[in-house]
Amino acid sequence: MTEPTPPDDFEDINEAVEAEWKAETMPSERVRAVIAHTYTHVTAETVADDAKTTPKTARKHLNTLADEGFVTTATGENGGTVYRRSAESLVVEQAADILDHVSTDELLTRIEEMRAQLREYRSTYDVDSPEDLAVEGANRTLSNDDEREIDVGTLREWQTLRRNLAFANAALSIANAERFVDGEDRRSDETALA
């Protein structure tokens, strides 16, 4: 019986993946990929390190992304520019994803369901928002004199529901705008110009 040959030396998998990513993408793509998941302000140097490029190159691409509205800038603690993903670009991305997976009719149904759930939260807890509920404390008396503990899960669900409703409304607005731009309502504009 022959003895098996030993395996090749193990390479650091992270180094191999980074090398492949760097070889297969442009610096602009890597900078965009990094900043797409950055929700707190960071320096160009931080982005450059994660994107495997130089700070000068990262800064150039970050400024281009800022001009496009994908990134917002601020002044950092040391006076330099810091960058993060813009909320607007995230909303547009989420709305587009919704439109890729849900019909307009289904979207309208889901929006109404979310609005009904928000009304139920407001009615049940007799406050307008999860923040108002949190201010009132962990224990409060409900309108039927039944004491119930307000758990963190309820607050999170309410906040998530509001966020999802905002994304759904944005998706619906985009769908309506697309119909207008694509010509569904264009005839009335052309008639008005004639």
C-alpha positions as CSV (number, residue, x, y, z in Angstrom):
1,M,0.0,0.0,0.0
2,T,1.4,3.4,-0.9
3,E,1.4,6.2,1.5
4,P,-0.8,9.2,0.7
5,T,0.9,12.4,-0.3
6,P,0.6,15.2,2.2
7,P,-1.7,18.1,1.2
8,D,-0.2,21.3,-0.1
9,D,0.5,24.0,2.5
10,F,-2.7,25.7,3.5
11,E,-3.0,29.3,2.3
12,D,-4.8,31.9,4.2
13,I,-8.3,31.8,2.7
14,N,-8.9,35.5,3.4
15,E,-5.7,36.4,1.5
16,A,-6.7,34.2,-1.5
17,V,-10.2,35.7,-1.6
18,E,-8.9,39.3,-1.3
19,A,-6.4,38.6,-4.1
20,E,-9.1,37.2,-6.3
21,W,-11.4,40.1,-5.6
22,K,-8.7,42.6,-6.4
23,A,-7.8,40.9,-9.6
24,E,-11.4,40.6,-10.8
25,T,-12.7,44.1,-10.0
26,M,-11.8,47.7,-10.5
27,P,-11.0,49.9,-7.5
28,S,-14.2,51.9,-8.2
29,E,-16.2,48.7,-7.8
30,R,-14.5,47.7,-4.6
31,V,-15.0,51.2,-3.1
32,R,-18.7,51.1,-4.0
33,A,-19.1,47.6,-2.5
34,V,-17.4,48.7,0.7
35,I,-19.4,52.0,1.1
36,A,-22.6,50.3,0.2
37,H,-22.5,48.6,3.6
38,T,-21.2,51.6,5.6
39,Y,-23.9,53.3,7.6
40,T,-21.6,55.4,9.9
41,H,-19.1,57.9,8.7
42,V,-15.6,56.6,8.0
43,T,-12.5,58.0,6.5
44,A,-11.3,57.4,3.0
45,E,-8.3,55.6,4.5
46,T,-10.7,53.1,6.2
47,V,-12.6,52.5,2.9
48,A,-9.3,52.2,1.1
49,D,-8.0,49.5,3.5
50,D,-11.2,47.5,3.1
51,A,-11.4,48.1,-0.7
52,K,-7.7,47.1,-1.2
53,T,-6.7,50.4,-2.8
54,T,-4.9,53.6,-1.9
55,P,-6.5,56.4,0.1
56,K,-6.1,58.7,-2.9
57,T,-8.0,56.4,-5.2
58,A,-10.7,55.7,-2.6
59,R,-11.2,59.4,-2.0
60,K,-11.6,60.0,-5.7
61,H,-14.2,57.3,-6.1
62,L,-16.0,58.3,-2.9
63,N,-16.3,61.9,-4.1
64,T,-17.7,60.7,-7.4
65,L,-20.3,58.6,-5.4
66,A,-21.1,61.7,-3.3
67,D,-21.7,63.7,-6.5
68,E,-24.1,60.9,-7.6
69,G,-25.9,61.0,-4.3
70,F,-24.9,57.4,-3.3
71,V,-22.7,58.7,-0.5
72,T,-23.0,61.6,2.0
73,T,-20.0,63.5,3.5
74,A,-19.4,65.2,6.7
75,T,-16.5,66.8,8.5
76,G,-14.8,64.3,10.8
77,E,-13.4,64.9,14.3
78,N,-10.0,65.9,12.9
79,G,-11.4,68.2,10.2
80,G,-11.1,65.7,7.4
81,T,-13.9,64.5,5.2
82,V,-15.7,61.3,6.3
83,Y,-18.1,59.2,4.2
84,R,-21.2,57.0,4.6
85,R,-23.9,55.4,2.4
86,S,-26.7,58.0,1.9
87,A,-30.1,57.1,3.3
88,E,-31.7,58.2,0.0
89,S,-29.7,55.6,-2.0
90,L,-30.7,52.9,0.4
91,V,-34.4,53.8,0.1
92,V,-34.2,53.7,-3.7
93,E,-32.4,50.4,-3.6
94,Q,-34.9,48.9,-1.2
95,A,-37.8,50.2,-3.2
96,A,-36.4,48.8,-6.5
97,D,-35.9,45.4,-4.8
98,I,-39.6,45.5,-3.6
99,L,-40.7,46.3,-7.2
100,D,-38.7,43.4,-8.5
101,H,-40.5,40.9,-6.3
102,V,-44.0,42.3,-5.7
103,S,-46.7,43.5,-8.1
104,T,-48.3,46.9,-7.6
105,D,-51.6,45.3,-6.6
106,E,-49.8,43.1,-4.0
107,L,-47.8,46.2,-2.8
108,L,-51.1,48.1,-2.3
109,T,-52.5,45.3,-0.3
110,R,-49.4,45.0,1.9
111,I,-49.3,48.8,2.5
112,E,-52.9,48.7,3.7
113,E,-52.1,45.7,6.0
114,M,-49.1,47.6,7.5
115,R,-51.2,50.8,8.0
116,A,-53.9,48.7,9.8
117,Q,-51.2,47.1,12.0
118,L,-49.8,50.6,12.9
119,R,-53.4,51.8,13.8
120,E,-53.7,48.7,16.0
121,Y,-50.4,49.5,17.8
122,R,-51.6,53.2,18.3
123,S,-54.9,52.0,19.6
124,T,-53.6,49.3,21.9
125,Y,-50.9,51.4,23.5
126,D,-52.7,54.8,23.2
127,V,-49.6,56.5,21.9
128,D,-48.5,57.6,18.4
129,S,-45.1,56.0,18.2
130,P,-42.9,53.3,19.6
131,E,-40.7,56.1,20.9
132,D,-43.6,57.6,22.9
133,L,-44.3,54.1,24.3
134,A,-40.7,53.7,25.4
135,V,-40.8,57.0,27.2
136,E,-43.8,55.9,29.2
137,G,-41.7,53.1,30.6
138,A,-41.7,49.3,30.7
139,N,-44.9,49.0,32.6
140,R,-48.0,51.0,31.9
141,T,-51.7,50.6,32.4
142,L,-53.7,50.0,29.3
143,S,-57.1,51.5,28.6
144,N,-58.8,48.4,30.0
145,D,-56.9,48.7,33.3
146,D,-54.9,45.6,32.5
147,E,-51.2,46.0,33.3
148,R,-49.0,44.6,30.6
149,E,-45.2,44.8,30.3
150,I,-44.0,46.5,27.2
151,D,-41.2,44.3,25.8
152,V,-38.4,45.4,23.6
153,G,-39.6,43.0,20.9
154,T,-42.9,45.0,20.5
155,L,-40.9,48.3,20.2
156,R,-38.7,46.8,17.5
157,E,-41.6,45.3,15.6
158,W,-43.4,48.7,15.6
159,Q,-40.2,50.4,14.4
160,T,-39.6,47.8,11.7
161,L,-43.2,48.1,10.5
162,R,-42.8,51.8,10.1
163,R,-39.6,51.4,8.2
164,N,-41.1,48.8,6.0
165,L,-44.1,50.9,5.3
166,A,-41.8,53.8,4.3
167,F,-39.9,51.5,1.9
168,A,-43.2,50.2,0.5
169,N,-44.5,53.8,0.0
170,A,-41.3,54.7,-1.8
171,A,-41.7,51.7,-4.0
172,L,-45.2,52.6,-4.8
173,S,-44.2,56.2,-5.6
174,I,-41.5,54.9,-8.0
175,A,-43.9,52.6,-9.7
176,N,-46.4,55.5,-10.2
177,A,-43.6,57.7,-11.5
178,E,-42.4,55.0,-13.9
179,R,-45.9,54.7,-15.3
180,F,-46.1,58.5,-15.8
181,V,-42.6,58.7,-17.4
182,D,-43.1,55.6,-19.6
183,G,-46.1,57.3,-21.3
184,E,-49.2,56.0,-19.6
185,D,-50.1,59.6,-18.7
186,R,-48.0,61.3,-21.4
187,R,-51.0,61.8,-23.8
188,S,-52.6,64.4,-21.6
189,D,-49.3,66.3,-21.4
190,E,-48.9,66.2,-25.2
191,T,-52.5,67.4,-25.7
192,A,-51.9,70.2,-23.3
193,L,-48.9,71.3,-25.3
194,A,-50.7,71.2,-28.7
